[in-house]
């Protein structure tokens, strides 16, 4: 337990040095880039769902898929709301 505490303290104190801060910044940027990529892939995968599966979804889920995958769906929705 003491070793874990000492290593944790060393990590925290290491981040206070310029080199530690630079390393931490690089790590944070890599995590952000990975999260951005995961978000893009998730959006693209939604458009690959088979039509039959989309038809069996709840209405709000179907709307989400349509708004993400059909460029004209948002215009149609706005037209229905403003009528």
Secondary structure, DSSP 4 states (H G I P E B T S, - for coil): -HHHHHHHHHHHHHTTSHHHHHHHHHHHHHHHHHHHHHHHHHHHHHTTS-HHHHHTS-HHHHHHHHHHH-TTHHHHHHHHHH-
